[in-house]
């Protein structure tokens, strides 16, 4: 949806029509995708505050969107423990990002989590 020229919900419906998520995670999948779209401005603002010397537009699309999903979960999915959120983001970054992605993503998510937990 980051690159789609159509509205996000149309892009999501097209994606799901061609690559349907497994039934047991379909609701979670849709919550993450639509939740990121609906809260993107606040999510991007938070990432921007915690990414020193990196604007979102300069980040790789993979890193940027892994961060968006993880931040959405940290903010709106209390049923997912923060360590699990960060671990899953790091695993995705190892598979789809560059060799520098895990450290970059970990640094930003750790800073955001500390901020959210009032440790900063």
C-alpha positions as CSV (number, residue, x, y, z in Angstrom):
1,X,0.0,0.0,0.0
2,X,3.1,2.2,0.4
3,X,3.5,2.3,-3.4
4,X,-0.1,1.8,-4.6
5,X,-1.6,4.5,-6.7
6,X,-5.1,3.4,-5.7
7,X,-6.6,4.2,-2.3
8,X,-5.2,1.9,0.5
9,X,-8.4,0.0,1.0
10,X,-8.7,-0.8,-2.7
11,X,-5.0,-1.9,-2.7
12,X,-5.6,-4.1,0.3
13,X,-8.7,-5.8,-1.3
14,X,-6.8,-6.4,-4.5
15,X,-3.9,-7.9,-2.6
16,X,-6.2,-10.2,-0.6
17,X,-8.0,-11.3,-3.7
18,X,-4.7,-12.4,-5.2
19,X,-2.9,-13.6,-2.0
20,X,-5.6,-14.4,0.6
21,X,-4.2,-14.6,4.1
22,X,-4.6,-18.0,5.9
23,X,-8.0,-18.1,7.6
24,X,-6.6,-18.4,11.1
25,X,-4.7,-15.1,10.9
26,X,-6.9,-13.2,8.4
27,X,-8.4,-10.9,11.1
28,X,-5.0,-10.2,12.6
29,X,-3.5,-9.5,9.2
30,X,-6.3,-7.1,8.3
31,X,-6.1,-5.3,11.7
32,X,-2.4,-4.7,11.1
33,X,-2.7,-3.5,7.6
34,X,-5.7,-1.3,8.1
35,X,-4.5,-0.2,11.5
36,X,-1.2,1.1,10.0
37,X,-3.1,2.9,7.2
38,X,-5.6,4.5,9.6
39,X,-2.9,5.6,12.1
40,X,-0.1,6.3,9.6
41,X,0.4,10.0,10.4
42,X,0.8,9.3,14.2
43,X,3.0,6.3,13.5
44,X,5.2,8.1,11.1
45,X,5.6,11.1,13.5
46,X,6.7,8.7,16.3
47,X,9.2,6.9,14.1
48,X,10.5,10.3,12.8
49,X,11.1,11.5,16.4
50,X,13.1,8.4,17.2
51,X,15.1,8.0,14.0
52,X,18.1,10.2,14.4
53,X,19.4,11.6,11.1
54,X,16.9,9.5,9.1
55,X,13.8,10.9,7.5
56,X,11.2,8.3,6.6
57,X,11.5,9.1,3.0
58,X,15.2,8.2,3.1
59,X,14.6,4.8,4.8
60,X,14.3,1.7,2.6
61,X,10.7,0.8,2.0
62,X,11.2,-2.5,3.8
63,X,12.6,-0.9,6.9
64,X,10.0,1.8,6.9
65,X,7.1,-0.6,6.7
66,X,8.5,-3.1,9.2
67,X,8.7,-0.1,11.6
68,X,5.2,1.0,10.8
69,X,3.7,-2.4,11.6
70,X,5.7,-2.8,14.8
71,X,4.9,0.7,16.0
72,X,1.2,0.0,15.3
73,X,1.4,-3.1,17.4
74,X,3.2,-1.3,20.2
75,X,0.5,1.4,20.3
76,X,-2.7,-0.6,19.6
77,X,-2.2,-4.3,20.2
78,X,-1.8,-4.8,24.0
79,X,-2.4,-8.5,23.4
80,X,1.0,-8.7,21.7
81,X,3.9,-8.4,24.2
82,X,6.4,-5.7,23.2
83,X,9.4,-8.1,23.2
84,X,7.5,-10.3,20.7
85,X,6.7,-7.2,18.5
86,X,10.4,-6.3,18.4
87,X,11.6,-9.8,17.9
88,X,9.2,-10.3,14.9
89,X,10.3,-7.0,13.4
90,X,13.9,-8.1,13.6
91,X,13.2,-11.5,12.1
92,X,11.4,-9.8,9.2
93,X,14.3,-7.4,8.7
94,X,16.8,-10.2,8.6
95,X,14.8,-11.9,5.8
96,X,13.7,-8.9,3.8
97,X,16.0,-6.1,4.7
98,X,19.7,-5.5,4.4
99,X,22.4,-6.7,6.7
100,X,22.1,-3.3,8.5
101,X,18.4,-3.4,8.9
102,X,18.1,-5.4,12.1
103,X,20.4,-3.0,14.1
104,X,18.7,0.1,12.6
105,X,15.2,-1.2,13.4
106,X,16.1,-2.5,16.8
107,X,17.5,0.9,17.8
108,X,14.4,2.8,16.7
109,X,12.0,0.4,18.3
110,X,13.9,0.2,21.5
111,X,13.9,4.0,21.7
112,X,10.1,4.1,21.0
113,X,9.4,1.4,23.5
114,X,11.3,3.2,26.2
115,X,9.5,6.4,25.4
116,X,6.1,4.6,25.5
117,X,7.0,3.0,28.9
118,X,8.0,6.4,30.3
119,X,11.7,5.5,30.6
120,X,12.8,8.6,28.6
